[in-house]
Amino acid sequence: MTNHPSTIAVRRAARALALVPAILVTFATGSAFAEAPEQWEDNPSVSPLYVIMVLVVIPVALFALICLLVYLPSMKKGQRYQPGLAWRNEPEWFGGPRDGVVEAAGARPAAVGTATDTEPDRGGASGRW
């Protein structure tokens, strides 16, 4: 496609026409000059100390309380694992048997999900279902 002067003029005109509705809506709207109804009462003034307490102190106190409730159990038990040392607790298996590794060690291979000698064509990359 060439940049012929008439093509450029058509593009510029299309861009200008596309912007006209947005410009008209922006400048055609006016501010709302409505006043509050006379039946409404005037709000009493609020002290700055009350505003600071409601907007700062209460949220910070709630944040501190939630953090304390989250960390309290681990602070009560003490530190069990120290970085750099070997893991000395029982192994964990998320999503495995309820009794963990102990139950899986005594289970039959078919119960754990591995293929047995009677079903050599099942599972793996060439699995047939």
Secondary structure, 3 states (H helix, E strand, C coil): CCCCHHHHHHHHHHHHHHHHHHHHHHHHCCCCCCCCCCCCCCCCCCCHHHHHHHHHHHHHHHHHHHHHHHHHHHHHHCCCCCCCCCCCCCCCCCCCCCCCHHHHHHCCHHHHCCCCCCCCCCCCCCCCC
